[in-house]
Amino acid sequence: MGTIATHYAEVLADVYSWMLGGFDAALKRNRAFFAAHRIRPSGSGKAIDLGAGCGFQSIPLAELGFTVTAIDLDRKLLDELDRHAGDLAIVVVQDDLTNFAAHAAGPFALAVCMVDTLLHLESREHVLNLFANVAGRLERGGRFVLTFRDLSNELLDLD
């Protein structure tokens, strides 16, 4: 079995935007998500996007006024983020998301880890360590936003 990094480099990175309904549609969904959850800059205005991919969360957060550090393993996805980010306040870092503290000075007003990123971590222990590290670097009143697909039910047919 290959690694997550290899799977993205050889399979997913080239079709990732398409898989999620297209780049613009993904941005629109995340803009709506952040608006619905009243996510806006506070405190330092710093945000960290863990598993940023091609920027579906980083770009809307920077548009809201956050200064974003976007961390992901895949260079192709980060290059796509760079192409779409323009002059937005986004610093792109290629590394494992668990090394985020080495690349961005906290504390952070917001940390996000969205879509299926958590499922890429090796174990429950890695997930718990990530949670503890993020919690320790959030400023008072800071938020940590997590999303993931519900995999508790078997998908059938075209689902």
C-alpha positions in Angstrom: 0.0 0.0 0.0 1.3 3.4 -0.9 1.5 6.5 1.2 -1.1 9.3 1.3 1.5 11.6 -0.3 2.1 9.1 -3.2 -1.7 8.6 -3.7 -2.2 12.4 -4.0 0.9 12.9 -6.2 0.0 10.0 -8.6 -3.8 10.0 -8.5 -5.7 12.7 -6.7 -3.9 16.0 -7.2 -4.7 16.1 -10.9 -8.4 15.6 -10.4 -9.0 17.0 -6.9 -10.8 20.2 -7.9 -13.0 18.3 -10.4 -13.8 15.6 -7.8 -15.2 18.3 -5.5 -17.4 19.8 -8.2 -14.9 22.3 -9.6 -12.8 25.0 -8.1 -15.3 27.8 -8.1 -18.1 25.6 -6.7 -15.8 24.5 -3.8 -14.9 28.1 -2.9 -18.6 29.0 -3.0 -19.5 26.1 -0.6 -16.8 27.2 1.8 -17.7 30.9 1.7 -21.2 29.8 2.6 -20.0 27.5 5.4 -17.9 30.2 7.0 -20.7 32.7 6.7 -23.3 30.3 8.2 -20.9 29.6 11.2 -20.1 33.3 11.7 -16.4 32.7 11.1 -14.6 36.0 10.8 -11.3 37.5 12.0 -10.9 38.2 15.6 -7.9 38.7 17.9 -4.7 38.3 15.9 -6.6 37.5 12.7 -4.2 34.6 12.1 -5.6 31.3 10.7 -3.9 28.0 9.9 -5.3 25.7 7.3 -4.2 22.1 8.0 -4.3 20.0 4.9 -5.0 23.1 2.8 -4.8 21.4 -0.6 -5.6 23.8 -3.4 -7.1 26.5 -1.1 -10.8 25.8 -0.9 -10.7 27.0 2.7 -7.6 29.3 2.6 -8.9 31.5 -0.1 -12.3 32.3 1.5 -10.6 32.8 4.9 -8.1 35.3 3.4 -11.0 37.0 1.6 -12.6 37.5 5.0 -9.5 39.2 6.3 -7.5 36.4 7.9 -3.8 36.1 7.4 -3.6 32.4 6.5 -0.8 29.8 6.7 -1.8 27.0 4.3 0.0 23.7 5.0 -0.2 20.6 2.8 2.0 17.7 1.6 1.1 17.9 -2.1 3.0 20.4 -4.3 0.6 20.2 -7.2 -2.3 21.2 -4.9 -0.3 24.0 -3.3 0.7 25.3 -6.8 -3.0 25.4 -7.7 -3.7 27.4 -4.5 -0.8 29.8 -5.5 -2.3 30.3 -9.0 -5.7 31.3 -7.5 -4.7 33.2 -4.4 -3.6 36.4 -6.2 -2.6 39.0 -3.6 -4.4 37.5 -0.7 -2.6 37.1 2.6 -1.8 33.4 2.3 1.6 31.8 3.1 1.9 28.4 1.5 4.0 25.7 3.2 4.7 22.2 1.9 5.0 19.9 4.8 3.0 17.4 6.9 0.2 19.2 8.7 1.4 17.8 12.1 4.5 20.0 11.7 2.4 23.2 11.5 4.0 24.8 14.6 7.4 24.8 12.9 6.1 27.1 10.1 3.7 29.5 11.7 4.0 31.5 14.9 0.9 31.3 17.0 -1.3 31.9 18.8 -4.0 31.6 16.1 -7.5 33.0 16.1 -8.6 30.1 13.9 -7.4 26.6 12.8 -9.3 24.6 10.2 -8.8 21.0 9.2 -11.6 20.2 6.7 -12.9 17.6 4.2 -11.2 14.2 4.7 -7.9 15.5 6.0 -8.2 13.9 9.5 -8.7 10.5 7.8 -5.2 10.8 6.4 -3.5 10.7 9.8 -2.0 7.4 10.7 -3.8 6.6 14.0 -6.2 7.9 16.6 -3.1 8.8 18.6 -1.9 11.1 15.8 -5.4 12.7 15.7 -5.4 13.3 19.4 -1.9 14.7 19.3 -2.9 17.1 16.6 -5.9 18.2 18.6 -3.7 18.9 21.6 -1.1 20.8 19.6 -3.7 23.0 17.9 -5.5 23.6 21.2 -2.3 24.7 22.8 -1.7 27.3 20.0 -5.1 28.9 19.8 -5.5 32.3 21.4 -8.1 32.8 24.1 -11.5 32.5 22.3 -9.9 30.9 19.3 -11.7 28.3 17.2 -10.8 24.9 15.7 -13.1 23.9 12.9 -13.1 20.3 11.8 -15.2 18.6 9.1 -15.2 15.1 7.7 -17.4 12.7 5.8 -19.7 10.4 7.8 -18.3 7.0 6.9 -20.6 5.1 9.3 -23.0 4.0 6.5 -22.1 2.0 3.4 -22.4 3.9 0.2 -24.4 2.2 -2.5 -24.5 2.5 -6.3 -23.3 5.9 -7.5 -23.0 7.3 -4.0 
